[in-house]
Each structure stands twice: as structure tokens, then as C-alpha cells.
Amino acid sequence: MLLERKENILRIIVGEYIMMASPVGSEAIAKKYGLGVSPATIRSEMARLEEEGYITRRHTSGGSVPSDKGYRYYVESLVEEEEIPQGEQRMICHLFHQVESELEEWTRLAAVLLARLVQNIAIITAPKAIESRFKHLELVALQEFLALLILLIQEARLKQQLLAFDEAISQEELNFISHKLNAAFKGLTKYQILAQGLELSPVEEHVRKALVQIMEGEDQQRFEEPNIEGIRHMLMQPEFASSQKMLGLIEVLEDRTLMRSILPETPAEGGIQVIIGAENKDDALKGCSVVITRYGVPGEATGALGVVGPTRMRYGKAISAVRYMGSLMSELVGELHSGELPRRN
């Protein structure tokens, strides 16, 4: 832990650098903040902060900027969350009310609103069930020996797969199989489907194996593909004026490796994780910070949402916005699972 005076100076340096994006000098601190000590004393304290790795200087005669260690101390000990104004909260709830219980629209809207709140990149995955559950099956004849299997999994995910048969099969026969399996498997997981002591013909068993494989593939994916918004906000940050730096980040976003990089760090529902600079596993994110949380119904369906910005992000605003949006999305998903539609003004 830092002593109070050094804490105050570090808080000022981080706050000034976040707002101005330019190094902070001792004279400016003394003049603007009136700490009751001389510039020489402030310089001495800043020298100690630099020795201890909390701040750094790009030029020996220039001002100081926070290091990753300085940001980490700031986030854990000094940051004050900036609450979302009540008027803005009411407006956000109203917008969600407009899309009712459309889960896909909820996630898209949440990404847009979160990016606007923090003026950085927002990412959100749709809530995914711990285990997929069968909802509805359709089989559509395409050719004599070929059909399209359409499987609807709970959480409204639609999966399609071509299914070849060893013998010619009519649409009437396919309808019979669909009806039989829908009645037997509704609401079941893949393990429960496999455990069903249902008497099946070879063709019906072929269909069952196909839909179990689809559900197995779903369960192996930890999260859905993310909605990503706010890249234009990132482009306006001075840290990303370098086209090469921004190119690396965009490549991570485009090939969807961003979620694989940061989601292992995602805490349990309700917790907030802040990943700063070099703490990120992906090289393209070393100059960024990530604020992320998990939302949803614990044990049933969860997703992740967060923001990505430069290490010089407004942590108080970002943490508050992520916490608020995560809480709101958890409430919406909870209402959907309980069968209640959101009712908001």
C-alpha cells in the first residue's frame, strides 16, 4: 500500500492522463491541485513512484504517465465508479422495452448502448445454456435419399444439417418421425435423449444420432459469437493513431479471437474483471484494458459482456457501465426464463 500523499499524487496523475492524454508534470500538479507541499516535494514523491514502477516517463525531462502497475493500483484502491444518471437509465430501459423478449435484439442493443456509454468498443455474447435442451425438430425432404434436419434448441438457436439416408424416404415419413421425436425429446439434454428407452427404427435412430451430435457441438462452445460495437470510438483515441496498432486490434476482432483471449478471465455472475495492458494474453491487446462481466441466470444460461479500450480508459465509467448493463441483462434473461415478459416504462 502507498502512503496517502503518494496515493493522492498517483490518483491525480492517472486522472489527468485519462482526461488529457498527455504526460503530467509536478509543476502542473502543484499549481492545479494545491496539495499544500512544494513542487520539489511533489517531484520527490513522483521519483519514488517511478522507482516503484507505478509511473513512467517517456523523456527524462518530461512529465509522467501511469504504468500498468499504476493503473492496477488505481483500479483496486483508488477508482470511484461514475454512476449512470437516472434519466439515462430510464431511457435505456425504455429502449429494451421496445424490443420486448427478442434475445438477439437485446444483445445487439446492449452492445450499441454500452459502446456509446463508454466511448470504446463493447462486446457481448448471447446467453448460452449450460447444457443444450431440445425444443423442436423439422425434417424436410430435398431428394429421395436426402433431407434437411432443422433443430431448434432452447434459447432460440436454430441449427440445420443435411441428412443422407440409405433408402428413399417420403415427406410423409419424415413428418411422422419429426412428430414422434418432438413428443419424446422436448426439453431434454443430449444425455437424457440418449438415455431414453424409446423404441426406434433404424431411420429414426439415424435422426436421433444426428441431432445429438448437433447438441454436443453446441455444448462444446463456451459462448456464442459476440456482438461487437464501437470500433469507430477506438479509432478516435490518440493511442490508436498508428495504423499498425489499430490494424492488429481489428484483426483480432475480425477473426473472433478476442473472445477466446479474454473470456477465460470472466468472473462469476455479478463480478467485474479488469484486465490491464500486459495482463492481456493476446499481443494485440497489450496496449488495451478490458472490463468484463458475466450475466444471466446462474446454472441455466449465461453470457458475457464488456468493454475494450486503451489503458487510458475512464475506469470508473467503464466499471459502472459494465456492472449496470450486466445487471439489466441478467434481469431480462431471468424474466425470459421465468416466462414473464419485461414490463418497463
N, C-alpha and C positions, 0 to 999 in steps of 0.2 A: 504493500500500500504506500502511496505517496503522501507526504505531508501536505497540509492544507494549502499552503502557498503554491507549492508546485502543482497541486491539483487544479487550483484556480487558473494558473498560467496555461496548463495543458488544455483546460476547458476553453479558454479564450483562443488559443492557437487553433484548435480543432474547429471551433465555431466560426472564426474569421476565415479560415481557409475554405470551409464548406461554402460560405457565402460569397467570397471574393475570388477564389481560385488563384490566389497569389500568395507568395511567402509572407510570413508575418514577422515583423521586427520588434525588438524590445522598446524602441522609441515610440512606435505606434501603440503598443500595449500601455505604456506609461501614460501617454497623452490621452488616450481614449477611455481607459478604464479606471484611472486613479486608484491604484491599489495601495496607496499610502507608502510606497517604497520608491527608491530612485531607479532610473533606467539601468544603472550599474548593477543594482541588486537583481533586477529582472534578468539582465544578461547573465549573471552568475547562475541563477536558477535554471535558465534556459540551457546553459552549458551542461549542467548536471543532467537535465532531461535528455540532452543529446547523448551524453556519455552512457546513460542507462538505456538508450535505444528507443525512447518514446517519440522523439522528433529527429528530423534530419535537415541538413542544409545542402542545397544544390550547388551553392557557391560559398566559399569561406566568408565572403563579406556580405552575403545576402541574408534574407530573413529565413525563418524556419517553416517547415511543413510537417504534419504528423506522419509518423511511420505506421506500418500495420500494427505494431505493438501499441502505439499511441492510440490508434482507433479502437483496438481491442479493450484497452483500459477505459476509454471514454464510453464505449457501449456497455461495459459491465458495471461501471461505477458512477458515471457522471451524466449519462444521457437522460433527458427529460422528454417523455413522449408528448407529441403535439396532437391533442385530441381532435377528431373530425368534428367541425361545427355542427350543431344540432340541425340547422337548416339544410346543410349538405347531406346529413344522414337521412332526413325525411325525403329529400329529392332522390337519393339512391334507392331507398325502399320503394318509392313510387315507381321508379323505372323497372324494378324487379317485378312489381305487381302487374305491370303491363304485359309481361311475357308469361304470366301465370306459372304453370308447372312444366314448362318446356326446359328440360335439363340442359340440352345443348345450347339453348339461348341463354340460360343462366350463366354457364361457364364463359361464353363469348362476351356477354355483358360485363361480367365480373372482371375479365381481363382488360376491357376497354376502360372501365371506371378506375381500376387500380392504377393503370398506366397514367391516366390523367391526374389522379391524386398525387402521385409521387414524381411525375415528370421523368420517368425512366421506363425501362422495359418491365412489363408484367407477364407472368407466366401462370397458367392454371391448367390442371388436368381435371377431367370429369371424374366424379366419384366412381370407384370401382369396387364391386363386391369382393369380399374376402374369398368366397367361392362362387363361381357362376351357377345360376339356377335356371333351369329350363322354363321357358314361358310358352312358346308356340312353335309349331313346325308346319311348313308347307312343302309339298313335293310337286314340281311342275314338269310334265313330260316335254322333252325337247326333241328326242328321236326315239325310235323303238327301244334302244338299249341305253338311253341317256336321259337323265333328269336333273333338274336344278333343285338342290336342297336349300331351303331358306329357313334359317333358325333364328328365332327371336329369343334373346337371353334377357332375363330381368335386368333392369337399368336401361332398357330400351335399346340395347345393342343388337343390330341386325347383321347376321353372318350368312354368306352364300357360298356354296361349293357345288361343283359338278359331281354327279354321282353316276358311275357306269354300272350296268347290270349284266349278268351272264345270259339273261334271257329277255325277250321282248316283254315290255310291261306297259299297260294302258294307263291313261289318266284316271280312270275309274278305280283301278287297283291302287294307284298312288294315293288317291283320296282316302281310300279305306285304311291304308297304312298310317297316313297322317292322323286320321281321326283316332285310331287305336292308340298310337303313341302319345298323342296330345292328352288323352284321357288318363293314360298310365303315368306319364312323366311330369306333369305340371307341377312346378315349384320344387323339383328335385335337383340335387347336385349330381355331378357325374358319378360319384361313388354310390350314391343312392340308386341311380339309374342302373348301374352295373349289378347292384345287389338285388334288384327286383327279380322275383321268381316268376317272371312273365313268360308264358309260352309263346315263342316267336318262330315264324317261318324263316328259312334261310335269307329271303329277301328282306324281311323285317329286321333280322339280326344285322344284316349288312348296313341298313339305315341307322340302327342304333350305334354301331361301331363308329360310323362317320360322325354322328352328332356328338358322341362322347369325345372323339378326337378334337373336334372344334372347341368344345368346352375346356378341354385340357390345355389347348393352346392359349385360350383366353386367360386361364388361371395362372399360366406361367408369366404373363405380362403383369408387372407390378403396378403400372399406371397406364392410363390411356394417353394417346398422343396429345400434347399440350396445345392450348390456345396461347399465342404469343402476340402481344401488342406493345406499341410504344417505341419501336426502333427509331422512329424519327426524333423522339426526345433524346435518345442516346447520341444521335448524330450531332446534336446541338451542344453537347458537352465539350469543353476545351480539351479534355483528356483524350478525346477521340477525333481530334482534328487530323491526326495522322491516318491516312487512308489504310495503311498496312495494319495498324492496330484494330481499326474498325472491321477490316476485312476478315481478320481472324475470328472476331466475335460473331460476325454474320455467318461465317462458315459453320461455326458450332450450332447456331440457331437453325440453319437450313438443313443440316444432316441429323438434327434431333438428338445430338449427343449431349446437349445442355442438361436435359432431364436426367440422363444416366450419370452425369457428373455430380449433380447436386442433390438428387433425391435420396441417396443413401444417408445424407446428413439430416433429412427431415425428421423433426421430433414427433412425439406422440401428439394426438389431437390436443389443441389448445396451447401447445408450447411454441415458442418462437426461436428459430435458429438463425444466427447471424454468422455468415462465413466471409472473412475479410481477406482480400488480396491474395497473398501467397498461400493462405489456407485452402484455396480452391485447388482441386485436383487437376483441372484442365488448364493447360498453359494459356489458352486464350482468355481465361477468366482471372489471371493473376493480377491484373490491374483493376479488378471489379470487386464489389461486395454483393452478397446475396442475402436477402432477408426472406425466410420461407417458413411456412407452417403447414400442418396437415389439417383437413377439415372433414366433416361428415358425421356418420353415426358409428362410433367405435364398435368393432366386432361385426359390422354389417357392410358398410360401404364407405370408403374414404378416398379423398383426392388430395392434391397438394396445390398450394398457391404461394406466390412470392414475387419479389421484385429483384431485378438485376440493375446495378448502376455502378458508376465509378466509386472507388473507395471514398471519395469526397462526396458521399451522398448525405442527405439530411436524415440521419438515422432515427431521430425522434419522430419525424413524419412517417418514414418508411415502416418502422415497427408498429406504430399506431394504426396505419392504413392496412397493413397485412393482418394485424390482430382483429380489426373491425370487420374486414371483408371475410376473413376465415370464420368468425363467429356468425356472420349473416348467412354464409353459405351452409354452415352446419345446421342452422335453424331451418333453412329451406329444404335441405336434404332430409332432415328429421321429419318435417311436415309431409314430404312426399312419401316417406316410408310408412308413416302412420295413416296415410290415406287422406290427409287433410290438405286442402289447397291453401296457399298463402293468402292471407287477407290483410292488406296494408293500405293505408291512406296515402 
